[in-house]
Amino acid sequence: MSELGRKLIRSGYAADQVESVLQELVGENLLDDGRFAEVYVRSHASRGAGPVRIAHGLAEHGLRGSDAEVALAPFDDRWVRLAALARSKRFGNSTPVDIKDRARQSRFLHYRGFTAEQIRRALSIEDEHADCGDVE
């Protein structure tokens, strides 16, 4: 059941009424989990979040499986560039100079929700501005 359905049930509405209203909203194209997932992914990716963190956020909103995968798929080739951009905003354009600096930047990107491979590749990019495209 969608997040809206859970909230309505917690507010005291009957489950059968909630389901009926949700089906009507979906039928009128006023409620669309796929559209919500796409907007959520684009919004959070533009703020520096990685795919792991975004997928977790979608799951918290009740979106798992195909809607989340479909929404994340267009960004598959952009995650390394987005990780490099998030890293450069926080630490500057040059690559880490020593192991301590590399570990600190890796932890930052890991917290942001990027995978180990994406982090490894992003830390090796010297100047991401020459290689970065828009999130849109």
C-alpha positions in Angstrom: 0.0 0.0 0.0 1.2 3.5 -0.7 2.4 6.0 1.8 -0.8 8.0 1.4 -2.9 4.9 2.2 -0.9 4.1 5.3 -1.3 7.7 6.6 -5.1 7.6 5.9 -5.5 4.3 7.8 -3.4 5.7 10.7 -5.8 8.7 10.7 -8.7 6.4 11.3 -10.2 5.8 7.8 -11.4 2.3 7.0 -9.0 0.2 4.8 -11.6 -0.6 2.2 -12.5 3.1 1.8 -8.9 4.1 1.5 -8.2 1.4 -1.1 -11.3 2.6 -3.1 -10.1 6.3 -3.0 -6.6 5.3 -3.9 -7.8 3.3 -6.9 -9.9 6.3 -8.0 -6.9 8.6 -7.7 -4.7 6.3 -9.7 -7.4 6.0 -12.4 -7.6 9.7 -12.7 -3.8 9.9 -13.0 -3.6 12.0 -9.8 -1.5 9.4 -7.9 1.4 7.8 -9.7 4.2 6.0 -7.8 6.4 5.9 -10.9 6.2 9.7 -11.4 6.9 10.3 -7.7 9.9 8.0 -7.9 11.3 9.8 -11.0 11.0 13.2 -9.3 12.4 11.9 -6.0 15.5 10.4 -7.8 16.2 13.5 -9.9 15.7 15.8 -6.9 18.0 13.8 -4.5 20.6 13.1 -7.2 20.9 16.8 -7.9 21.6 17.4 -4.2 24.5 14.9 -4.2 22.8 11.7 -3.0 23.9 8.4 -4.4 21.9 5.4 -5.6 22.0 3.5 -2.4 20.7 6.3 -0.3 18.1 7.2 -2.8 16.9 3.6 -3.0 16.6 3.5 0.7 14.6 6.8 0.7 12.2 5.3 -1.9 11.8 2.2 0.2 10.9 4.4 3.2 8.1 5.9 1.0 6.9 2.4 0.2 8.4 2.2 -3.2 10.4 -0.9 -3.8 11.1 -3.0 -6.8 10.2 -2.0 -10.3 9.2 1.7 -9.7 12.5 2.3 -7.9 14.6 0.5 -10.5 12.9 2.3 -13.4 13.5 5.7 -11.7 17.2 5.0 -10.9 18.0 3.4 -14.3 18.5 6.7 -16.3 21.2 7.7 -13.9 23.3 4.5 -14.2 25.9 6.2 -16.3 26.0 9.4 -14.2 26.6 8.2 -10.7 30.4 8.4 -10.9 30.2 12.0 -12.2 27.7 12.9 -9.5 30.0 11.4 -6.8 32.9 13.4 -8.2 30.8 16.5 -8.2 29.7 16.0 -4.6 33.3 15.3 -3.6 34.6 18.4 -5.3 32.0 20.6 -3.8 33.0 19.5 -0.3 36.8 19.0 -0.8 37.9 20.9 -3.9 38.9 19.7 -7.3 42.2 18.0 -6.7 42.4 14.3 -5.9 43.2 13.2 -2.3 46.9 13.6 -1.5 47.3 10.9 1.1 45.6 7.8 2.5 44.0 9.8 5.4 42.5 12.3 3.0 41.3 9.6 0.7 39.7 7.7 3.6 37.9 10.9 4.7 36.6 11.6 1.2 35.5 7.9 0.8 33.6 8.0 4.1 31.8 11.2 2.9 30.8 9.6 -0.4 29.8 6.4 1.3 27.5 8.4 3.7 26.0 10.1 0.7 25.0 6.7 -0.7 27.5 5.9 -3.4 28.8 2.4 -4.0 32.4 1.4 -3.4 33.1 1.2 -7.2 31.6 4.6 -7.8 33.7 6.1 -4.9 36.9 4.5 -6.2 36.3 5.9 -9.7 35.2 9.4 -8.4 38.3 9.8 -6.3 40.5 9.2 -9.3 38.9 12.1 -11.3 41.2 15.1 -11.1 38.7 17.8 -12.2 35.1 16.7 -12.5 33.9 20.0 -14.0 35.5 19.0 -17.3 33.6 15.7 -17.3 30.3 16.5 -15.5 27.0 16.8 -17.2 23.7 18.1 -15.7 21.6 15.9 -13.5 18.5 16.6 -15.6 
